[in-house]
Every structure is written in structure tokens, then in C-alpha cells.
Amino acid sequence: MSADSDHFESVAQRAQAVRLALGVFLASETLLFTAILALVVGYRATWPEAFAFGVHHNTKVLGSINTVVLLTSSTSLAVALEMLRTGRRRVATALTLFTAACGVAFLAIKITEYEHHFAEGIYPGGRGAFFVAHPIAGLPAFWTLYFLATGFHGVHVLAGVGAVGYRAIRMPDATEIHRFEATALYWHFVDLVWLFLWPLFYLA
């Protein structure tokens, strides 16, 4: 039984409170990323050639690998939830730790991408040798938005790794399964955001 049990009359009421709090939080996060995506779409409409050049020059292979990593992590966490519901806590714990490991792998790949961009002289705000060699109007906006959007997303992945790792260490029992569901929902949300960022910055 958790320490906050005294604040609620039943497990169902506690679960409802957790879901409500998470819903409000994810709604605010949705507004944040919607604003960022709107900026990307707006600037892309203004400088389509510059954004096409930026997408062509981006690290498409690494971005696509990261997409596979996150999709795999969401699948493993969804299976972990089903295992927990059927009482197979050891399997659920192993799959949850695997999900956290996928998150760490995603961040490692993203850092590798950043290092590659910095080595080419690509920095936020249009600073660096890359922009001197390619004086294309709108190109600084593409890379600044790229670092902004993927940076914010990376912070959320880092938070998700912490949450998923904590949940693996303290795997809830049947009465607290809503806590695992909340963690899983947050992780799926972070993955969903990436499915919007990936085509905008790597494919479109």
C-alpha cells in the first residue's frame, strides 16, 4: 500500500486521481509541442527551399534508427504492462528495464547526431562555418528549430528514462497498476511526438 493511500477512499479513486493529473500534464505538453510544430510548419512554408536543403543534409540514417529504437521501446513497455496484468512481474520488470535501455540508446544516438552537426559547423542561431559555406535564407531557422524541437524532446526522453527505470525498480502490485499505466502513457506520448518530428526534420 502506498503512502498516499490515506488521501483516498479507495484504490479506484486513487487511480482516477492519477489519471486526471496525468491527463492535465499531457495536455500542457501537447500544447508545448504543438506550438513548436506550428513554428516548423510556418517557417517551412516561408522558406521551402532552405528547409528541403536542411532535411537533405540531416543525418537521416541515425534519425531513422532512433525511430525504430523508440517504436521498439513502446512495444516492449506495452507488453510489460500486459505481463504485469497477468501477474508475471519478473517478465514485466525485464521488459521495463529494456525500455529504459532503449531510451538511453536513443539519447546516445541523438548526442552522436549533435556531435556530427557541431563538427560540420552547424550551431543553433545560424552560427558556424556551415552557414558561411551555405548562405541560404531560412537555413538558420531550420537548424535552430531542429535543435529546439529535438532538444526539448530529448529532455522528455531523459525524464521518461528516469520514470521507466524507477518503475522497473519499484514494480507495482495489482492494486497499484495504474501507476505503471501512467508511466507507460507518458512514454508512449514521448514516442508519438517523435513520430511527428522525424518526418519534418529527416524525411519531408
N, C-alpha and C positions, 0 to 999 in steps of 0.2 A: 504494500500500500504506500502511495507517495505521500510526501509531507504536506501537500496542499489538499489532501482529502477532506479535512475538516471544513473547508470553504464551500463544499458542495454537498448536496443531499444524496446524490447517487453518482455512480460511475457514468451513467448516461448523461447526466447534467455536466459533469466534468469534461466529458468528451465533446459535448456540444460547445462548451466554452472555448476549448482548444481549437475547434474547427472555425468558430466565429473569429477568434483572434487571428488565426492564420489567413482566413479569407480577407480580413481588413488589410493585413500586411501585404498579401499578394496583390491586392487591388492597388495599393500605393506603388508597389514595384512595377506593376503593369503600366501605370501612368508614367513612371520614370522612363521605362524603355520605349514606350510609345512615343514620347517626346523626342528621344534620341533617334528613333527610326524615322520620325517625321522630318527631322533635320536632314537625315541622309537622303530621303526621297526628294525633299525640296531642293537641296543643293545639286543633286544628281540631275534634276530637271533643268537647272540653270546651266550646269557645265557637263553635259553628257559625254563629250569627248574626253575631258580630263578624267572623269570617273571611269570610263571604259579603259583608259590607259592605266589608271591605278589598279583596277581589277586584273588586267592582263599582267601587270608586273608583280602582283602579290604572290605569296607562297601558297599556291593552290593545293599542292600535294599535302603539305602539312596541315592546312585548314581542313582538307577533306578527311585526313587521318583522324584529326580531332573530332570530326563529326561522327565517325564510326566509333571512336572511344566513348563519346557521350551516349550514343544510342545503345551501345553495349552496356554501359553503366545503368541506364534506365531500365533495361530489360532485366539485369541481374537484381536490381532493387525491387522490381515488381514481383519477380519470382520469390525473393526473400520474404516479401510480405505474405505471399500465399503459403510459404513454408511455415511462417510464424502462426498463421491462422490455423494450420493443421497440427500445431504442436511440435514441429521439427525445428527447435530453436538452434541447434548446432549448425544445421544447414543454413538457416536464416542468418546466423552470425557470420558464417564463412562468406556468403554471398554479399552481405552488407560490407564486410571488410574489402571484398573485391571491388565493390562500387567505389569505396573511398580511394582505393589504389588507382582506379580509372581516373578519378578526379585529379589525383596527384600527377598522373601521366599527362592529362590534358594540360595542366599548368606548366609542366616541364616542356611540352611541345610549344606552348604559347611563348614561353620565355625564349626558347630557341628561335622562334619567329622574330621576336623583338630584336634579339641579338643580330640576326641576319639583316634586318632593316637598318639598325644603327650602323652596322658595318658598311652599308651602302650609302650612308649619309642621309637617312630618312629619319627625321625627328618631328614631333608634333609642332604645329605652328609654321610649317614650311621652312624649318631651319635645316641646313645640311647641304652637302655637296650635290646630292641627288637633284635638288630643286634648282641649283645653278646650272646643272647639265640639262635639265628639262624644264625650261621656263614656260610652263603651260598654265594658263589661267584656270584656277579651280583645282589644280593638283594639290596644293597645300590643304585645301578644305577636305579633300578625300582622305588624306593621311591623318589629318587631325581628328576627323570623325572616326576613322578606323581605330586609332589609339584610344579615343574616348569611349567608344562603344565596347570594344573588346576588353579594355581595361576595367570598366565597370562590371562587365560580365565576369572577368577573371576574379574580381573581388568576391562576387557572389558564388563562384565555384569554390573559392577558398573557404568561404563561410559554410558552404554545403559539405565540403570535405570534413570540416570540424564537426558539423552536426551529425553526419552519417557515421563518422568514426566514433563519436560519443555514443550514438545509439547502438553501435555494434558492441561496445564495451559494456553498456548497460541495457542489454536487450530486455524489453518489457515482457511481462507475462500477459495472459489473455485479458486481464482486467484493464491493462494499460496499452492495449494495442493501438489505440487512437494516437498515441504519441509517435509510434512508428509510422503510422499513416500520414501524420503531419510532416514528418521529416521527408518521407518519400514524395509527398506532393510538392514540397519546396524543391527537391532535387529535379523532379520532372519539369517544374516551371523553368528552372535554370536551363535545362536541356532544350526546352521549347524556344526560349529566347535565342539560343544559338542557331536553331533551325531557321530563324529569320536573318540573323547576322551572316551566316555562311553564304547564302546566295548573293546578298547585297555586296559583300566585300571580296568574294572569291570567284563567283560564277557569272553574275548578271552582266 
